[in-house]
Amino acid sequence: MEWLKDYWWIILIILLGVFINTIKDLNKLSFKEYLKKKKGIKPIPYDDDDDWPQNNKPK
Protein backbone atom coordinates (compact mmCIF):
# COMPACT_ATOMS: atom_id res chain seq x y z
CA MET A 1 0.00 0.00 0.00
CA GLU A 2 3.04 2.24 0.12
CA TRP A 3 2.92 2.66 -3.66
CA LEU A 4 -0.61 4.04 -3.35
CA LYS A 5 0.67 6.85 -1.19
CA ASP A 6 3.29 7.73 -3.80
CA TYR A 7 1.25 7.31 -7.00
CA TRP A 8 -2.28 8.36 -6.02
CA TRP A 9 -2.27 11.09 -8.65
CA ILE A 10 -1.79 8.58 -11.50
CA ILE A 11 -4.85 6.63 -10.36
CA LEU A 12 -6.79 9.90 -10.18
CA ILE A 13 -5.79 10.82 -13.76
CA ILE A 14 -6.83 7.37 -15.05
CA LEU A 15 -10.22 7.60 -13.32
CA LEU A 16 -10.74 11.12 -14.67
CA GLY A 17 -9.93 9.90 -18.20
CA VAL A 18 -12.43 7.06 -17.92
CA PHE A 19 -15.07 9.48 -16.66
CA ILE A 20 -14.47 11.97 -19.50
CA ASN A 21 -14.52 9.24 -22.18
CA THR A 22 -17.77 7.87 -20.76
CA ILE A 23 -19.40 11.29 -20.98
CA LYS A 24 -18.16 11.76 -24.56
CA ASP A 25 -19.57 8.38 -25.64
CA LEU A 26 -22.91 9.02 -23.94
CA ASN A 27 -23.21 12.35 -25.76
CA LYS A 28 -22.82 10.53 -29.10
CA LEU A 29 -25.94 8.44 -28.43
CA SER A 30 -29.18 9.66 -29.90
CA PHE A 31 -32.43 8.32 -28.53
CA LYS A 32 -34.35 9.81 -31.45
CA GLU A 33 -32.41 7.69 -33.97
CA TYR A 34 -32.99 4.64 -31.76
CA LEU A 35 -36.73 5.24 -31.73
CA LYS A 36 -36.72 5.76 -35.51
CA LYS A 37 -34.94 2.43 -36.04
CA LYS A 38 -37.21 0.70 -33.55
CA LYS A 39 -40.33 1.50 -35.60
CA GLY A 40 -39.14 -0.91 -38.30
CA ILE A 41 -38.76 -3.81 -35.90
CA LYS A 42 -41.75 -6.14 -35.79
CA PRO A 43 -42.88 -7.38 -32.38
CA ILE A 44 -42.34 -10.98 -31.39
CA PRO A 45 -45.44 -13.04 -32.18
CA TYR A 46 -46.87 -14.60 -29.07
CA ASP A 47 -49.29 -17.48 -28.88
CA ASP A 48 -52.57 -16.85 -27.12
CA ASP A 49 -51.95 -19.95 -25.03
CA ASP A 50 -48.77 -18.44 -23.57
CA ASP A 51 -50.44 -15.21 -22.40
CA TRP A 52 -50.96 -14.35 -18.77
CA PRO A 53 -54.05 -15.89 -17.23
CA GLN A 54 -57.23 -13.94 -17.94
CA ASN A 55 -59.03 -12.28 -15.05
CA ASN A 56 -62.38 -14.05 -15.03
CA LYS A 57 -64.82 -11.82 -13.21
CA PRO A 58 -68.10 -13.34 -12.06
CA LYS A 59 -71.21 -12.04 -13.84
C-alpha positions as CSV (number, residue, x, y, z in Angstrom):
1,M,0.0,0.0,0.0
2,E,3.0,2.2,0.1
3,W,2.9,2.7,-3.7
4,L,-0.6,4.0,-3.4
5,K,0.7,6.8,-1.2
6,D,3.3,7.7,-3.8
7,Y,1.3,7.3,-7.0
8,W,-2.3,8.4,-6.0
9,W,-2.3,11.1,-8.6
10,I,-1.8,8.6,-11.5
11,I,-4.9,6.6,-10.4
12,L,-6.8,9.9,-10.2
13,I,-5.8,10.8,-13.8
14,I,-6.8,7.4,-15.0
15,L,-10.2,7.6,-13.3
16,L,-10.7,11.1,-14.7
17,G,-9.9,9.9,-18.2
18,V,-12.4,7.1,-17.9
19,F,-15.1,9.5,-16.7
20,I,-14.5,12.0,-19.5
21,N,-14.5,9.2,-22.2
22,T,-17.8,7.9,-20.8
23,I,-19.4,11.3,-21.0
24,K,-18.2,11.8,-24.6
25,D,-19.6,8.4,-25.6
26,L,-22.9,9.0,-23.9
27,N,-23.2,12.3,-25.8
28,K,-22.8,10.5,-29.1
29,L,-25.9,8.4,-28.4
30,S,-29.2,9.7,-29.9
31,F,-32.4,8.3,-28.5
32,K,-34.4,9.8,-31.5
33,E,-32.4,7.7,-34.0
34,Y,-33.0,4.6,-31.8
35,L,-36.7,5.2,-31.7
36,K,-36.7,5.8,-35.5
37,K,-34.9,2.4,-36.0
38,K,-37.2,0.7,-33.6
39,K,-40.3,1.5,-35.6
40,G,-39.1,-0.9,-38.3
41,I,-38.8,-3.8,-35.9
42,K,-41.8,-6.1,-35.8
43,P,-42.9,-7.4,-32.4
44,I,-42.3,-11.0,-31.4
45,P,-45.4,-13.0,-32.2
46,Y,-46.9,-14.6,-29.1
47,D,-49.3,-17.5,-28.9
48,D,-52.6,-16.9,-27.1
49,D,-51.9,-19.9,-25.0
50,D,-48.8,-18.4,-23.6
51,D,-50.4,-15.2,-22.4
52,W,-51.0,-14.3,-18.8
53,P,-54.0,-15.9,-17.2
54,Q,-57.2,-13.9,-17.9
55,N,-59.0,-12.3,-15.0
56,N,-62.4,-14.1,-15.0
57,K,-64.8,-11.8,-13.2
58,P,-68.1,-13.3,-12.1
59,K,-71.2,-12.0,-13.8
